[in-house]
Amino acid sequence: MTARVCIAGGGPTGLMMARLLAEDGHDVSLYEAASEIGGLCRSRVVDGYTFDLAGGHIMFTKDRRVADFWTKLFHDEPCVVTERQTRILHDADHLVSYPFENALGELPLEHNLECTEGVIRAHLARQAGAPEPADFESWIRWKMGDGVAEHFMNPYNRKIWKSDLASMGTAWIAGRVPDAPLEDVLQASLGATTEGYTHQSQFQYPLTGGFSSIHQRIADPVSDRIQLNHRVEHMAQRPGGGWIVDGEEFDHVISTIPLHVLPDVLEGMEPGAADAARKLQYRGVAAFLFGVEEEFAQPWSWVYLPHKEQGPTNRVTYLSNYSPRNAPTGKASIMAEVTYAGTPPSLTDAGRREVASGLQNAGLLDVDRLTITDAHANPVSYILYDRDFESKRDTVLACLDAMEGLHTLGRFGRYEYHNSDQCLARAMDLHAQLLPVLAQGGGVDKGQGGDDA
Ligand SMILES: Cc1cc2nc3c(=O)[nH]c(=O)nc-3n(C[C@H](O)[C@H](O)[C@H](O)COP(=O)(O)OP(=O)(O)OC[C@H]3O[C@@H](n4cnc5c(N)ncnc54)[C@H](O)[C@@H]3O)c2cc1C
């Protein structure tokens, strides 16, 4: 039996679902609101420079299935493999290793002392039973001490989250904030090299077309099933089973639409769940691309800019290091990420110059010698983990998961802090779950069933 499946959203998650279900012979329609596929993983090429529109994206996965899938996807043009080289710009004279606690010996001596003392004091306090705080700001001091909080964690996290850190929770931290053992921190403080964060020590990136070429390739076999410029505005369950999406009938809906938008789209959400969905918080990322002369090239993959004087940028990516084809010969590119809550920063020439000026203050480029600039704002980019995040999300998902034939998936489709590889993996998981359901009549037979009862 063939099922009619609507997929809302043409980012990595939706595209992967479309491909997998179409391979099984199902009748798939994918609706994408934008004029292009790829979601946050889109890229564009401007004057020979490749620009990943939502900031620095790399291919890295711990999921064997995704790694094998990528290898097959790029069988004709293997991806570029890079050893990760990341730094933190502490001040004009100190570009230190990442993570910060493994770089204490590279700091000015007085900062090293403050940080090391803080790490030891925090360690002793925890050993004496200091309870783990529930808010992020207190957690930073509890875990890393006052020096690391002042010199890196607080300024960096305030810059990226645009939020009072005390209003944020800690449930998202595991696996995302590096956790250095005390011995390593002390050795680092004395100047020894300690390894620190080995996660993503090597990554891949497509040779041509930027990060988006992954998703262009995923979409290739299903390009005729994709409707661009179609923002899904209405989804409702049919009384006899199945769904109506913008007037079309389907057996199943796979929604990657951000949960906070769903109450305006999905009929029949319980008021409590709709209210919780509307209160989920997120942040945008504006990405600024600067073409520069090769003399401004650096060997780094990306550099964190924690301090205010370095301008609004929280991270720059040396995108031309990811693939030799990301910039014209003899040129390099630097991409800056600026997060925002609500209104994006100005993307005009003046706005770009302002961001570039911060990078000039940081010694990374010369505003009068840029070869090109480009900018793009992505309003829904990061989940903000406020303190009641989990209870809000659980309320929303409990309601949605109870709706037969509706499957929510994706970074904002389920509000899970997933990179694109995890989105592909979740699509593979859902596909495996749906396979028997759809094969054994989960689909409503086009000829008879499914009419209004
Ligand atoms: C700064 C930053 C850096 C990142 N770095 C990496 C990295 O290095 N590696 C990595 O793998 N991942 C990275 N990610 C994560 C990656 O971008 C996401 O995991 C991935 O794009 C999520 O895919 P998705 O399909 O779930 O959602 P999205 O990419 O957000 O796609 C959702 C799509 O749904 C569409 N849509 C929304 N509403 C509607 C509607 N009503 N109707 C129709 N369409 C709709 C949107 O237009 C969009 O195209 C990064 C993200 C950010 C913000």
The ligand as an SDF file (V2000), in Angstrom:
LIG
                    3D

 53 58  0  0  0  0  0  0  0  0999 V2000
   25.4370   28.6380   14.0570 C   0  0  0  0  0  0  0  0  0  0  0  0
   25.1010   27.1980   13.7750 C   0  0  0  0  0  0  0  0  0  0  0  0
   26.1330   26.3130   13.5250 C   0  0  0  0  0  0  0  0  0  0  0  0
   25.8390   24.9700   13.2580 C   0  0  0  0  0  0  0  0  0  0  0  0
   26.8690   24.1380   12.9950 N   0  0  0  0  0  0  0  0  0  0  0  0
   26.6150   22.8810   12.5900 C   0  0  0  0  0  0  0  0  0  0  0  0
   27.6780   22.0410   12.1860 C   0  0  0  0  0  0  0  0  0  0  0  0
   28.8550   22.4150   12.2430 O   0  0  0  0  0  0  0  0  0  0  0  0
   27.3730   20.7970   11.7260 N   0  0  0  0  0  0  0  0  0  0  0  0
   26.0800   20.3590   11.6500 C   0  0  0  0  0  0  0  0  0  0  0  0
   25.8610   19.2260   11.1930 O   0  0  0  0  0  0  0  0  0  0  0  0
   25.0470   21.1250   12.0620 N   0  0  0  0  0  0  0  0  0  0  0  0
   25.2860   22.3710   12.5240 C   0  0  0  0  0  0  0  0  0  0  0  0
   24.2500   23.1910   12.9060 N   0  0  0  0  0  0  0  0  0  0  0  0
   22.9010   22.6140   13.0300 C   0  0  0  0  0  0  0  0  0  0  0  0
   22.1390   22.4800   11.7070 C   0  0  0  0  0  0  0  0  0  0  0  0
   22.0520   23.7230   11.0740 O   0  0  0  0  0  0  0  0  0  0  0  0
   20.7540   21.9270   12.0520 C   0  0  0  0  0  0  0  0  0  0  0  0
   20.8700   20.7630   12.8250 O   0  0  0  0  0  0  0  0  0  0  0  0
   19.9100   21.5380   10.8380 C   0  0  0  0  0  0  0  0  0  0  0  0
   19.8530   22.5420    9.8740 O   0  0  0  0  0  0  0  0  0  0  0  0
   18.4870   21.2470   11.3130 C   0  0  0  0  0  0  0  0  0  0  0  0
   17.7390   20.7280   10.2490 O   0  0  0  0  0  0  0  0  0  0  0  0
   16.1350   20.7620   10.2700 P   0  0  0  0  0  0  0  0  0  0  0  0
   15.6980   20.2480    8.9620 O   0  0  0  0  0  0  0  0  0  0  0  0
   15.6530   20.0710   11.4910 O   0  0  0  0  0  0  0  0  0  0  0  0
   15.7610   22.2890   10.4510 O   0  0  0  0  0  0  0  0  0  0  0  0
   16.0850   23.5610    9.5530 P   0  0  0  0  0  0  0  0  0  0  0  0
   17.4280   23.4630    8.9400 O   0  0  0  0  0  0  0  0  0  0  0  0
   15.7900   24.7170   10.4470 O   0  0  0  0  0  0  0  0  0  0  0  0
   15.0240   23.4670    8.4030 O   0  0  0  0  0  0  0  0  0  0  0  0
   13.6620   23.6690    8.6460 C   0  0  0  0  0  0  0  0  0  0  0  0
   13.0020   24.0780    7.3320 C   0  0  0  0  0  0  0  0  0  0  0  0
   11.6090   24.1870    7.5390 O   0  0  0  0  0  0  0  0  0  0  0  0
   11.1360   25.3010    6.8020 C   0  0  0  0  0  0  0  0  0  0  0  0
    9.8560   25.7300    7.4000 N   0  0  0  0  0  0  0  0  0  0  0  0
    9.6290   26.2970    8.5960 C   0  0  0  0  0  0  0  0  0  0  0  0
    8.3170   26.5420    8.7690 N   0  0  0  0  0  0  0  0  0  0  0  0
    7.6930   26.0800    7.6580 C   0  0  0  0  0  0  0  0  0  0  0  0
    6.3290   26.0200    7.2450 C   0  0  0  0  0  0  0  0  0  0  0  0
    5.3280   26.4970    8.0060 N   0  0  0  0  0  0  0  0  0  0  0  0
    6.0630   25.4760    6.0350 N   0  0  0  0  0  0  0  0  0  0  0  0
    7.0330   24.9760    5.2370 C   0  0  0  0  0  0  0  0  0  0  0  0
    8.3430   25.0270    5.5800 N   0  0  0  0  0  0  0  0  0  0  0  0
    8.6630   25.5630    6.7850 C   0  0  0  0  0  0  0  0  0  0  0  0
   12.2390   26.3130    6.9470 C   0  0  0  0  0  0  0  0  0  0  0  0
   12.1580   27.3040    5.9170 O   0  0  0  0  0  0  0  0  0  0  0  0
   13.4710   25.4270    6.8320 C   0  0  0  0  0  0  0  0  0  0  0  0
   13.8970   25.3080    5.4910 O   0  0  0  0  0  0  0  0  0  0  0  0
   24.5000   24.5210   13.2290 C   0  0  0  0  0  0  0  0  0  0  0  0
   23.4690   25.4350   13.4580 C   0  0  0  0  0  0  0  0  0  0  0  0
   23.7560   26.7570   13.7420 C   0  0  0  0  0  0  0  0  0  0  0  0
   22.6320   27.7190   13.9810 C   0  0  0  0  0  0  0  0  0  0  0  0
  1  2  1  0
  2  3  1  0
  2 52  2  0
  3  4  2  0
  4  5  1  0
  4 50  1  0
  5  6  2  0
  6  7  1  0
  6 13  1  0
  7  8  2  0
  7  9  1  0
  9 10  1  0
 10 11  2  0
 10 12  1  0
 12 13  2  0
 13 14  1  0
 14 15  1  0
 14 50  1  0
 15 16  1  0
 16 17  1  0
 16 18  1  0
 18 19  1  0
 18 20  1  0
 20 21  1  0
 20 22  1  0
 22 23  1  0
 23 24  1  0
 24 25  2  0
 24 26  1  0
 24 27  1  0
 27 28  1  0
 28 29  2  0
 28 30  1  0
 28 31  1  0
 31 32  1  0
 32 33  1  0
 33 34  1  0
 33 48  1  0
 34 35  1  0
 35 36  1  0
 35 46  1  0
 36 37  1  0
 36 45  1  0
 37 38  2  0
 38 39  1  0
 39 40  1  0
 39 45  2  0
 40 41  1  0
 40 42  2  0
 42 43  1  0
 43 44  2  0
 44 45  1  0
 46 47  1  0
 46 48  1  0
 48 49  1  0
 50 51  2  0
 51 52  1  0
 52 53  1  0
M  END
$$$$
